Amino acid sequence: AQLPLLVTSSMDGVVRLWDSVDGNKKGEIDCGHFDEVIQFDGTRKRVPIVSMAVDERDNTVITGDDIGQIRVHAMDLAIFQNVSLHVTVHEAEGIVAADSNGYSDPYARVSVQERSKSTAVQQRTLSPVWAESFDIEIGQGCTLLGKGAAEIQRKAGDLALVVLDYDKYGDHDELGRLSV
């Protein structure tokens, strides 16, 4: 289903897409309208958008300026949203006893990129049951109509799961590791 969008343009040459329900900005398109004259510093002045049309059938925005440039932009490449990975850590079986009492105090840490989440510590067990879920934000991207999320997930890299033994003093012992 397509989002209900309000599309606006301004003197800065940028088209902005707004959620017509909550009023939040959903994305923007730098339309690339520039004067043909190169300035002394090597830049070109922006030219304001003077006409704009939305083609809902093709999901595009068509913009024009006062020097005759016309550009077509795909709206689905302009919508940005936070993309999260939903992870559930269920349980582990037969983990190594890391403590002198013949048990471990295991917890799991899930990491993607620099972001990580940890389960609660399960005391004195070799078969912990966590049944905990996390949402880990992995990036921001263009996800209108479901496009782009898979690419963001691919770029996020591996998901790492490490099971550790909690120790009150000293380093926590690694009991196992998995990378997906």
Number of C-alpha atoms within 10 A of each C-alpha: 6 10 13 12 16 15 19 12 19 11 11 15 21 19 24 20 23 20 15 14 10 8 11 11 16 19 21 19 18 12 23 17 24 17 17 12 10 11 10 7 6 7 12 14 13 16 20 22 23 14 12 17 12 17 12 10 6 9 13 16 19 16 24 20 18 13 14 8 14 16 14 15 17 15 23 18 18 20 24 19 16 13 20 16 16 10 14 14 17 12 13 16 10 9 18 17 17 20 14 7 8 11 17 26 21 31 24 28 16 21 17 20 15 7 10 16 15 17 18 14 16 18 14 16 17 19 16 21 16 18 11 14 14 16 13 18 16 21 17 15 19 22 20 20 12 11 14 19 22 12 12 19 16 10 12 16 13 14 15 15 20 16 21 22 26 21 14 7 6 7 10 16 16 16 17 14 12 11 12 8
